[in-house]
Amino acid sequence: MNEKLETLLEKIEDTPLQEKEIYEAIEKNHPKKSKAIKIALGRDSLKMNDFSAIEIAEFYSKMHDKILSYKDKDGYFKKTKNTENINLPSFEETEEITDLVQKIGNKLSHKDASKTIKLSEKLEKMIFDIAGVNKDDLTEWEAGLVTSQITACSIDASMTALGKELKN
């Protein structure tokens, strides 16, 4: 990527809470990307016409991923003040979560909308109860972060147990 754009990307923070203006431009103007790009470029008095379309597209892609991804560049879940102390599920809770996820998948494949909604609501309540946070106190992105982290932990535990089971 262009050196000026790379330097600008390094200055951009990691979460929508830190980059509210760019995040809102991404969310409200999707799929039109130019507003978010102009906001970011303006910080270093740069203009889109100073770069090729491919350079701008690559910059936008990396900026979008950096801000919206639930994981940092090292693959760890990001933390905010509201999510830094969430509880992770016990092994039994991971089994319950994984079971609900599978049931939801089965209901989706059978197009049973009312049961899918009920199971999804049950899963959401379970996730936030386990995490020990009130969903209403979180931004939409933070709620997604908590959900992703708890679900990933559950799937990882189930897969690890399955892998060990298969080896024995």
Buried (B, 14 or more C-beta within 10 A) or exposed (E): BBEBBEEBBEEBEBBBBEBEEBBBBBEEEEEEBEBBBBBBBEEEEBEBEEBEEEBBEBBBEBBBEBBBBBBEEEEEBBBBEBBEEBEBBEEEBBBBBBBBBEBBEEBBEEEEEEBBEEBBEBBBEBBBEBBEBEBEEBBEBBBBBBBBBBBBBBBEBBEEBEEEEEEE
